[in-house]
Amino acid sequence: MKIGEFARLGQVSVRMLRHYESLGLLIPNSVDRFTGHRSYTVGQLLRLNRIMALNALGISLRKVSELLDAQLSTSALSDMLNLRRHQLRAEQTAAAAKLAEVEFRLTLIERTTMDHPDCIIKDLPAERVLGRALVLGEPPFDTTEIGPLFGEVATTLAEAGTRHGVGVGLYTDTGHGTEVTCGYRVDTGQEISNLHFTELPSAEAATLIHEGSMSHIGASWQHLSEWCLTQGYSLSGPCREVYLETDADADGSDGSGWVVELQQPIAR
């Protein structure tokens, strides 16, 4: 086949094929002595794929030539590619975490220009929450387990035939990190396997409605806490998030469609 057809089949440019030829990495099957047109065979795709794979590992083209001449086995090449895949995924995860931290800090820095709703003092009634807890550790928190945990609790409640209200997240500082309880308001006292009750006493609390991306909820919490302290209140007891609206499908997977009431118990 002509060089253009081979390039399309191999998902590379003609320029790259000519470069490989100049290095002796991939020589055309034939070259027309009069026109100089180069032809390749389907069988040469295997060598092309090996060249591209090894180069993707960060191996120089000169080293690639040595490895090909040494007839690197398919299993050895697969092992090398799998190792590189794991490395890239780890780098991607680390980069995503760093990006999230930068965006979070940027939000905190710029929050003085954000349109925060008014904080409101209200009396919270005593209530019962049935759910499960996990420890987030030290900040910055990895919150990827929270959403799935709410889903697991909801499924367990449904299987037990227990009706429940809105979701509630309870955050408590412990000696070994921050513990979050993911649960739902319930009226029943029925014990359910793998779930535990948290009895919340009535309390006076400062509250704030957070709307928008959940990645920015930390800025809303900081705003609420600062407001409490500047008003002469002290923070008392675990803080709570009440998920009033969790329809993220309409506005994106980042929770930008959620409406959450932040509740911080206070005392004078």
N, C-alpha and C positions, 0 to 999 in steps of 0.2 A: 504494500500500500504506500501511497505517497506520504511525504513527511507531514503535510498538513492533516491528513486523515489520521495518521498515527498520533500526532499531537493531540487531536480532539479526543481520540480513544483513550489516550493515557492521561488526559487532563493536565497537560503541560503546554507551554508555549513552544513555537517553532524555534524561537531564539534560544530557549533553554536546551532543546535537543541539539542545536548546533554547538552550544557551549559544552555539553556532555561529549560530543564527538571530538571537539578540539582537545579535550582532556584524556581522550581514549577510554572514557567510561562506557559509552554506548555508540558503537560503530554501526552505521547503516548496513543493512543486509546487502545492498548493492548501490552503486553510484553510476549513473549513465555517463559514459566516457565523453559524450558529445555535449549533452545539455547540463550535466552536473546535477541532475535531479536525483534525490536520494529516496530510497525505498526501504521500508521496514516490514517485518513479519509480525503476526500476532504473537508468536512465541517470544518475541523480544520484550513484550509487556512485563514479563516476570522480572527481567533484569531492571527495567525502568522502575517498577514498583519497589524493588529492593533499594535502588539508588535513592529514590524519594524518601523511603522509610528511614534509611540510615542517616540521610541528611537532616531529616526532621528530628533526629535524636541529638542534633548538635554536632555531629561528626563531620569534619572537613571533607571536602570532595576527594582530596588526595588520600585520606585515610579510608574513605569509602572504597576507592579503587583497590587498596590493599586487602580489605575485607572481602570484596567480591572475588578477587583472585585467589583468596584462601578458601573459597567455596564455603562461606558461612552457612550453616544448616538453617532450615526453616524454623525449627524449634528454638534455636539459639536467637534468631532474629525476633521471633515472637516474644521470647522472654525479655529481650532488651526493650521492645516496644511496650510491653505491659508494665515494665518498671518505669519507663518514661511517662506512661499514662498516669500511673499512681502519683509520680512526682508532680506532674502538671496539675492534677486535680487538687493535690495538697496546696500547691502554690495558688491555685484559683480560690480555694476556700480561705486561705490566709489573706489574700488580696481583698476578697469580699468583706471579711471581718474588719480589715483596716479601713476600707471605704465606708462601711457602716459607722465606724467610730468617728471618722472625719466628718461625715454628714451630721452625726449626732452632736458633736462639739460645735459645728458651724451653726446648727439650729439654736443651741444654747447661747452662743455669742450674739446671734442676730435676733434673739427673742424679744429684745427691748422694742423692736419695731413691729413685732407680731401683734395681731389684733386678738388679745386674750379676752374671753368673756369675763364678766364679773364673778368674783367668788361670793358664795352665799353660805351663811351659817344656817344649819338646820338640825333638827333633832332626829336621830336615826332610831327606829324601833328595834327592839331585840329581834333577832332572827336566827334561823338555823340553816347552815350550809352543809351540804353533803358532797364530798369530793375526795380528791387525792392530792398529796403534797410532793414537791420535789425541791431540792436545794440548788439554787442558782450559783452559789459560790460568790466570789468577789467580782465587783464590777471591773470592766464593762461586761454585762451579763450576756450569756448565750441564751436567748429566749426561744430557740427553735423548737424546744420540747413542749412549750406551753400550749400552743394551739392543738397539737395532736392529743395532749393529755385531756383537754376539755372534750374532745371528740370521744375519747375512750370512756370518760365519765358519763357522758350523755348516752352512749350505747349501753353501758351497764345499767343505767337507770331505766332505759326503755325496755331492756330485757327483763328487768325486775317488775315492770309494770308500774313504776313510780312516776307520778306526775311531778313536774318541777317547774320552777319559775326561771327568771333570767340567770345568766351566768355571772359568777362573782369570783374575782381574784383577790386573795388576801396575801399581803406581803409583810413578813415578820423578820426582823433582824435577829439572828442567832449568833452563837459564838463561833460558828463554822460557816458563816455566809448568810445570804438572804433566802428564806424559805417562802415559797409561794404555794398556796393552796388553790387548786383549780376545781371549782365546784358550782353547784346550782342551789338556789333557794328552794327549800322543801318545807312542807308542813308536817310531814310524817316523822315518826321516831323509829321507823322500821330500819333494822340493821341490814345492810347489804354488803356481801363479801367484797373485800378489796377497797371499800370506801369507808371513810370515817366522818363523823359529825364534828362540826365546829360551831359551838354556841356563841353567838355574838351578842353581847349585852347592849342595851340601849345606850346611846352616846350622843353628845353634842359634837358636830363635825363641820368642818369647812369643806365645801364642795365646789366643783368646777366641772363644766361639761367640755370634754375634749372631742372635737370633730376633725377629721382629716387623717392623714397617714399615721399608723401606729408607730412608725419609726420616729415620730416627733413627740410622742407622748411624754418622754422624759423632760422635755422643755415645759410642758404643761404642769407636770408634777413639781418641777423646781419653782415655777411661778406660784403655784398654790402654797408650797411650803414657805416661801419667802413672804408671801402675803400674810400668812398666819403669824409668823414671827414679828413682822413689822406692826401688826395689830395688837401685839402683847400676849398672844396665845403661845402655849407650849404644845408640842406634838405629843399625842397620847395614844398608845395602843397601835396595833397593826393598821396600816392604810389599806384601802379597799378600792377595787375597780369594779364597777357594775356595768356590764355590757348591755346597754339598752338596745342597740341596733348592731347586728353583726353581718349584714348582707354585703359582703365584700365583692360579690360577683359583678355588681353593677359598676363598681368603680375601680376594680383592680385587686390583685392578689395581695397587695401590701396593707390591706385593711383600711384603705382610704375612705371606704364607705361606712366605717364603723362610727357609732356614737357611744362614748364611754363617759360615765359619771365618775369622777375621782372623788373619793371620800377620805378625808384626813381627820380622825378623831382629835379633839383639842381639849385643853384645860387652861384655866387662868392660873 
